[in-house]
Amino acid sequence: MKISIIGLNSDSIFFLNRASLLKKDSDLSFYAFDDRKIQNDHKKKFSNLKAPWNLSDVLDKCELLLNCSGLKNLPNTISILEDNKIHCPIIDFSTNKKYSINLFNSSSLSRNNIIHAMSPGKVNIDFKKEIINLPIILNNNINSKLDNVVNSFKNKLKISFKFMDEIEHDEVLRSNYYLPNLLLLSLSNMMQQKSKIISNNLNSELISDIRSLVNVSINNDLTNDHTDSALSQSLEEFNKEMKEIFADHNKLDNSYLINSKQTAKILNPDSSIPKSRDTIMSLFFGARFTKLLSGWSKIDKSND
């Protein structure tokens, strides 16, 4: 089966690793298109990946397409798929379904051919698990012809589809991808600015450790007002919690509260911040603070 991939990132790596782990490299042929340097870097790391120079070679006779491009590039990606008259099944791993589903629905691509799935790389799903539960959006219309191709792909990789609605999906991505990365990056940036008062290298090791947790590819998913707007509510709830926690100590003022658009401005695609799949706040702040960041609920103080 020929699998075409648009965009090489943590989602692409998830499937390349999964196929190698289950020894399915002879059954699944992966062809990927991205920046030439990124293609070459990934070819060195993954023996099961082919990265032709021409996009037509990637898409030719494709049986299944995995869209791993960021939200910033999604409109261009859809145009490319339309221009190349792609009729094979498409699994889209965009991180904001309210936004991406609307884009796909307004395109000329057949809705029956598109599955809107959760990004396994962005939420750090473990590719080594015996069975992978991959959430997909509940309102997909999958015809019988599509089922054969997609079922073959997911069965080979021992992936089980679990349904959720787009609102729940976007809440999961906000709490487990957007918010932790933005807060970590904002925290490290604030620490670095304040450290200059005393010394440029004050707490430099801790700042470096925090930045090593940031997934810098988040920059590709923060380019539209819709995403910033969706984050605002989560950030507002976080700020309320912070005020409540520090109220007794009177140590928190508005200068320390997080604003999503301000935070997004410090994201830079040319940043030297190292990449990491992990966004585990508990490494620094413990389970209680991590629970707060995850946005599931108010902190339970009944046992305090």
N, C-alpha and C positions, 0 to 999 in steps of 0.2 A: 504494500500500500504506500503510495506516495503522499507524504504529508508536507504541505507548503506552510512556511512560517513567515509572517510579516512582522519584523521587529525582534531583535535578540535581547532578551532581558531575563529577569528572574523567572518569569513564566515559561519561557522557552527552555531555560536550564532545567526547570522542574521536569518537563517531559523528556528531554534528552537523558537526564539522569535516570528517570523511571524506566525508560526503554532499555538502557544498558543494564540496570539492576536486574530486570526480568529477562534479560537475554533475548530481546525482541528486535535487535538491530537488523536481523535478516528479514523480518516480517514488515518492519516499518522503515521507510526511507525518508529522512528529514532533509528538506531543502529550505534554506532560509535566506531572506533578503534584508539587508540593513546597510549602514555605512560600511564602506569597504574595510576600514581598519577593524571595526567591530566584528565583521565577518571573519577576517583572518585570525583575530584573537580567539574567537570561539572555535574555529576549525582546529586550532592547535590543541584545544582542551578536550574536544569531543570528536572521537573517531567516527561516530555515527552521523555526523553532520556534513552535508554538502552545501556549499555557498557559491553558486555560480555568479559570474559578474553581471549577467543580464537577468533582469526581472522576468523576462519571458521564459527563460530556462527554469526559473523557480516555479512559475505558475503553470507551465505546460503539462498537460495530462495530470493535473492535481486531482486527487480523490477527496482530500479533506484539507481545509485551510484553517490554520490557527492564527487569529489576529492578536498579536501581542504588542501592537504599537500603542504609544501613550495617547492620552486624550488630546494633547496638543496636536498630534499628527493624525487623529482619527478622521477628520474631514478629508484630508488628502488621501488617506488609505482607502476610504470608501470610493473616492473618485477613481483611484487606480483599479479597484475591483470592478467598478462599473465599466471603465474603458476596456478592460480585458475580458469583459463578458463572463465573469466567473459564475458558474452554475453549480459548482460542487457545494457540499455542506460547509458552513463557516461556524467555527466556535470563537466567539468574541470574549476576550478577557478584560474588557475595559473596567476601570475602577469606579465609574459612576454610571449606574444603569439608567437613572432618570434622564441623564444627558445622552448617553450612547444609544439607547433604544430609540429615542426620538430621531437621532441622526440616521440610523439604519432604516427606520420605518419611512422616512421621507425620501429615501434613495430608491433607485430602480431595482435594487436587489430583492429577490424573493424572500419574504418574511419566513416562509416555510423552510428555507434553507439555513436559517440563522439560529444558533443556540447562544444565549447570553449566560455565560458561566462566570463564577467567581475566580478572581486572580489567585492561583495557588501560590505563586511566588511572593506576592505582596503581603499575604497573610501568613506566609511561612508554613504552609502545609508540608508535613514530613513525607518526602517521596519514598522513604524506606518502609513505610507501613505496609502490612500485608494487603489490606484493602483500603483504598482512598475514597472517602466520601466527598464528592465535589458538588457544591450547591450550584444549581442553575435556576433561572427565573421561571416562575410558575406559569406565566402566560405564553410559553413557547408553543407554536404549532408545528409539530414534526410529522411529516408525511411518512408513509410506509417505506418509500424508496430511500429516504434519508436515514431511517432507523437502521437499515442494514449496514451502511457505511459507518455511522457513528457508533453503533453497538459493537461492531467488529473492533474499532479503535479502542473503545473503553474497556472491552472485555480482555483484549490483549494486555492492557496495562493495569488490569484489575481495579478499574475505577467504577464506582457506583454513583449515579446521579441522585442528588437530593434536592427537592424543590423548595424554593422560598420566593417571596414576592420582592419586587424591586426596592420597596421602602426598607424592608428588613436588610436586604443586601447592602444598601448604601449606608445604613446605620453601622453594620459590622465593619465596613471599610473605613468609615470615619473613626470608629473607636479603636481599630486595630492597625490602621495604616496611616491615615492622614494625621490624626491628632497626636499620636506618640512621636512621629517624625518631626512635626512642626514644633512641638514643645521641646524636644531634645535640641533641635537646631537653634531655636530661640534662646533656650537656656545657655547653650555653649557660647552663642554670640554675645549675650548679656555678660556672661562671666569674663569673656575676653576683653570686652570694652571696659569693665570695671577694674580688671587686673592692671590696666595701663596706668591707673592712678598710683600704684606702688611699683610695679615692675611688669615689663612686657611678658615675662615668662612665669608670672605668678600662677600657680595651680595649672601649669601647662599640661601636665600629665593627665590630670582629671578631665580637662577640656578636650584633650585628644581622645581619651577613652569614650567620652560622651559622643563626640562627633563620629567615632568609629561605628556607632550603632545606627547612624542616620542612613537611610536609603536615599541617596542623592537623586535617584531617578524620579522621585516625587515631583521634581521640577516639571517633568513632562505631563503631570496630572493636575497642575494648578494654574492653568492658563485661561480659564474662563470664569466669568462672574458667578455662574451657577454653582461651581464647586466652592468658591469662597463663601457664597451665601449659605450653602448647606453646612459648612463648617461653623458658621457664626453661632448657631444655636448650641452646638456642642461646646464651643469655647465659652459661651455665656454661662452655661451650666457649670463648667469647670471653674470659672472665676467666682461664681457664687459659693462653690464648695471651698475654695481657697480662702475666701473672706471668712467663712464660718469657722474653718480650722484655726485661723490665725487671729480671730477676733479677740480672744482673751489676752493675747500677747501684744496686740496693737502694733504688729510688725509689718503689716501689709498695707500698701497704699496703691493707688491707681497706676503708678508707674511700673508696677510689677505684673499687672494684669495683661493677658495675651489678647491681641487683636489679629484675626486671621489674615487680613489683607496686609497689615504691616509685616507680619511674619513671612508671608509669601514673597515680599519684596526682597528679602535677604537671600532667597534661593537663587542660585546661579549655576547654569549648566556647566560652566567652566571651573566650578569650585574644586578645590583640592581635597575636599572632605573625602576620606576613604569610604568605599562602599561596604555594606554589610547587609546580610539578609535579616539580621536580628534587630528588633526594636523593643528589647526587653527592659522596661523601666525598673523592674524589681532588682536588677543588678546594683542599682544605686539607691533606690528609694524604698525597697521592701514591698511586701505584698499589699499592705494597706494603701500605700500611695498608688500602686499599680492598679488596684481595683478602682480607685477614684478615676484614673485616667481612662480606663476601659469604657467608662460611660454607661455601664449597665444599670446602675442604680445609685441612690444615696448610700453613703457608708452606714452600715448597721452599727449603731453605738450601744446596742442593748447589753453587750457583754463588757463594755468599758467600765 
